[in-house]
Amino acid sequence: MSPYVTPDTLVDLCLGLPQAMETFPFGEETSVFKTSGNGKIFALAALASEPLTVSLKCDPEEGRALREEFPLWITPGYHLNKKHWITIVLDGDVPAELVEQLLRDSHALVRPRVPRPQPN
């Protein structure tokens, strides 16, 4: 994977996750990625912005650790709950592999749970 996450790469990563869909509830300039099963948001991005940023749902403790490790590139969620969301500047300073993992983690936090079969 390239050290940079491009807008096209970000869309491909998001839409490659199970039940993921792209919507535009805030206008054409903001892509909102959510799960089709329950409609919960796992990523928001202004794909045409410079620099490219993405906001992701994140475990509060992990979010705090990431903000300490990458203080210039990972900040509390922009216009979101600062405890449960982070915003990442995608200019190559945060490794692309980490961004991909955080995206998968965000999706896992909101994806619909499959009920376990009940014994008869």
C-alpha positions as CSV (number, residue, x, y, z in Angstrom):
1,M,0.0,0.0,0.0
2,S,1.2,3.5,-0.8
3,P,2.3,5.7,2.2
4,Y,-0.5,8.1,1.3
5,V,-4.2,7.4,1.5
6,T,-5.8,9.1,-1.5
7,P,-9.5,10.0,-1.8
8,D,-10.0,7.0,-4.2
9,T,-8.2,4.7,-1.8
10,L,-10.3,5.9,1.1
11,V,-13.6,5.3,-0.8
12,D,-12.4,1.8,-1.9
13,L,-11.4,0.9,1.7
14,C,-14.7,2.1,3.1
15,L,-16.9,0.4,0.5
16,G,-14.9,-2.8,0.7
17,L,-16.2,-3.4,4.2
18,P,-19.2,-5.6,4.8
19,Q,-22.6,-3.8,4.3
20,A,-20.9,-0.5,3.8
21,M,-22.5,2.3,1.7
22,E,-21.7,5.9,0.9
23,T,-24.2,8.6,1.5
24,F,-24.3,12.4,1.3
25,P,-26.6,13.7,4.1
26,F,-24.6,16.9,4.6
27,G,-24.2,17.8,0.9
28,E,-22.1,16.5,-2.0
29,E,-18.8,17.7,-0.4
30,T,-19.0,15.3,2.6
31,S,-19.0,11.5,2.1
32,V,-20.6,9.7,5.0
33,F,-19.9,5.9,5.2
34,K,-22.3,3.8,7.1
35,T,-23.5,0.2,7.4
36,S,-26.6,-0.6,5.5
37,G,-27.8,-3.0,8.2
38,N,-28.4,-0.4,10.9
39,G,-27.4,2.9,9.2
40,K,-24.7,3.7,11.8
41,I,-21.9,5.9,10.6
42,F,-18.3,4.7,10.8
43,A,-16.4,7.3,8.6
44,L,-16.9,10.9,7.4
45,A,-14.6,12.5,4.8
46,A,-14.5,15.7,2.7
47,L,-12.8,14.0,-0.2
48,A,-12.0,17.2,-2.1
49,S,-10.5,18.9,0.9
50,E,-6.8,19.8,1.2
51,P,-5.4,18.1,3.2
52,L,-7.6,15.1,3.0
53,T,-9.1,14.2,6.4
54,V,-11.3,11.4,7.7
55,S,-13.2,11.1,11.0
56,L,-13.6,7.7,12.5
57,K,-15.3,6.2,15.5
58,C,-12.7,5.0,18.0
59,D,-12.5,3.4,21.4
60,P,-11.9,6.3,23.8
61,E,-8.7,4.8,25.3
62,E,-7.2,4.0,21.9
63,G,-8.2,7.5,20.7
64,R,-6.4,9.1,23.5
65,A,-3.2,7.1,22.9
66,L,-3.3,7.9,19.1
67,R,-3.7,11.6,19.8
68,E,-0.7,11.5,22.1
69,E,1.4,9.5,19.5
70,F,0.3,11.7,16.5
71,P,-0.7,15.0,18.0
72,L,-0.4,17.0,14.8
73,W,-2.3,14.5,12.6
74,I,-4.9,12.8,14.9
75,T,-7.2,15.1,16.8
76,P,-10.5,14.8,18.6
77,G,-13.4,14.3,16.1
78,Y,-14.2,17.5,14.2
79,H,-17.8,18.5,14.9
80,L,-18.3,15.1,16.6
81,N,-18.3,13.5,20.0
82,K,-14.7,14.2,21.1
83,K,-14.6,11.1,23.3
84,H,-15.7,8.5,20.7
85,W,-14.4,10.0,17.4
86,I,-11.0,11.0,16.0
87,T,-10.1,13.0,12.9
88,I,-7.0,12.0,10.9
89,V,-5.0,14.2,8.5
90,L,-4.1,11.9,5.6
91,D,-0.9,13.5,4.4
92,G,1.3,10.5,4.8
93,D,2.5,11.2,8.4
94,V,0.1,8.6,9.8
95,P,1.0,5.2,8.2
96,A,-1.5,4.0,5.6
97,E,-1.6,0.6,7.3
98,L,-2.7,2.3,10.6
99,V,-5.4,4.3,8.8
100,E,-6.7,1.1,7.2
101,Q,-6.8,-0.7,10.6
102,L,-8.5,2.2,12.3
103,L,-11.1,2.3,9.5
104,R,-11.7,-1.5,10.1
105,D,-11.9,-0.9,13.8
106,S,-14.4,1.9,13.4
107,H,-16.6,-0.3,11.1
108,A,-16.4,-3.1,13.7
109,L,-17.7,-0.7,16.4
110,V,-20.9,0.0,14.5
111,R,-21.6,-3.0,12.3
112,P,-24.8,-4.9,12.9
113,R,-24.3,-7.9,15.2
114,V,-25.4,-11.3,13.8
115,P,-27.5,-13.0,16.4
116,R,-26.2,-16.3,17.6
117,P,-28.4,-19.3,17.0
118,Q,-30.3,-20.3,20.1
119,P,-30.3,-23.9,21.2
120,N,-33.6,-25.7,20.8
